[in-house]
Amino acid sequence: MQGQRKPQTQPRRPRTARAPRPEFTAAVRYLDGSRDIFHVRNADDMADARALVLSELGEVRSLVIALRH
C-alpha cells in the first residue's frame, strides 16, 4: 500500500503594506458665489483630484486643491 502525498503548498508571503493614498481637500466657489469644501480620497495626485471634482460639479468659478495632512 502506498502512502498518500500531501500537495505541496506555496510558502505564504507576508502582505506588503502599501503606502496610504493621499487625501486632498478641495475648496470650491460656484458661479452664484456660494462655496463648499470637499474631501477627495480616491485621487492619485493633485491633478487627478482636480479632475474628479470638476467631473462631479461641472463649471465652477474657482477651485483650490490642497494635500490633506
C-alpha positions, -999 to 999 in steps of 0.1 A, spaced: 0 0 0 13 34 -10 11 64 13 -7 95 1 13 126 -6 1 160 6 0 186 -21 29 209 -17 17 244 -7 34 276 -16 51 294 13 30 323 24 43 357 16 38 384 42 14 411 29 33 441 18 19 473 32 10 498 5 17 534 11 -16 552 20 -32 571 -8 -30 608 -4 -62 627 6 -70 661 -7 -92 690 3 -110 709 -24 -124 744 -18 -150 754 -44 -166 786 -53 -197 782 -75 -208 806 -102 -236 820 -79 -210 829 -53 -217 801 -28 -189 779 -17 -182 744 -4 -154 722 8 -149 686 -3 -125 658 8 -112 638 -21 -99 603 -12 -98 584 -45 -73 605 -64 -38 595 -73 -24 630 -73 -34 667 -72 -43 668 -110 -65 637 -106 -82 653 -76 -89 684 -96 -103 663 -125 -125 643 -101 -140 674 -85 -146 691 -119 -162 660 -133 -187 659 -104 -195 696 -102 -192 709 -138 -184 745 -142 -172 764 -111 -158 799 -106 -127 788 -87 -112 756 -73 -84 752 -49 -69 718 -41 -46 711 -12 -30 680 2 -47 670 35 -24 662 64 
